[in-house]
Amino acid sequence: MSAISIGQAAVLGIVEGITEFLPVSSTGHLKITEGLLGIPVDDTSVVGFTAVIQVGAIAAVLVYFFNDIVRIISAWGRGLTHREQRYHHDYKFAWWVICATIPIVIVGLAAKPLIEGPLASLWVVAGSLLAGSGVMWVADQMGRHKRGEDDTGFKDAMLVGCSQILALLFPGFSRSGATMSTALILDLDRVAATRLSFFLGIPALTGAGLYELKDAVGAGVGTAPLVVGTAVSFVVAYASIAWLLKFVAKHSFNAFVVYRVAIGLLLLGLLGTGALTA
């Protein structure tokens, strides 16, 4: 019998699609949802399942930003064969994304036992939700929001890319929250910070999903739940991306900060009273 039913997969797909790119921690929300559904959060097949359905959300990014991605990849290809093209921002940006992904890959492989073991605890999720909220609020307040996407450089990409490690090690911190906060501290405007977070997430999350696929299938998750969870996360994530870009163009991140604090405190309460087990 599959470790996750089709119905549970659909619910988790909705949660993944809504939260993957919002700075509220998709991993944290998935673990909370798994706990409420009675699914063991540290089971190998469950950890693999959550990584695989992220591919649906990443596919939504690929579709939504298709023209931008084609432009960047085309510039990168031209730059590989024509020296004069290597001064183009899109060519350099493609290399920055590749380089900025290397640190999280190294840490992800080296710390895999910790990530799937002690750090998968809901206590860690609760603490990370609260800590990440503080970082996000400070970043939004101190950032001057004066730099656009064309003003980004190699240093920006590396610092933002490395910040993904925080979410990898501390589920609940939020990959989107960590990357957007770092970008805001570097004075990028909110839209540029959000788009940079999207682009940097493509290789990291796609790689994680493909890497975990064998564990998800081999350890007890059926093909049908994987397909359903991934498809649902794609549809919901596409709508979430469109909404987020419109929202950050006119609003601060304060609403997300308040929400994260509320969820973090609620989770602490549920854990403290025994309503949820870590």
Buried (B, 14 or more C-beta within 10 A) or exposed (E): EBBBBBEBBBBBBBBBBBBBBBBBBBBBBBBBBBBEEEBBBBBBBBBBBBBBBBBBBBBBBEEBBEEBBEBBEBBBEBBEEEEEBBEBBBBBBBBBBEEBBBBBBEBBEEBBEEBBEEBBBBBBBBBBBBBBBEBBBBBBEEBEBEBEBEBBEEEBBBBBBBBBBBBBBBBBBBBBBBBBBBBBBBBBBBBBBBBBBBBBBBBBBBBBBEBBBEBBBEBBBBEEBBBBBBBBBBBBBBEBBEEBBEBBEEEBBEEBBEBBBEBBEBBBEBBEEEEBEB
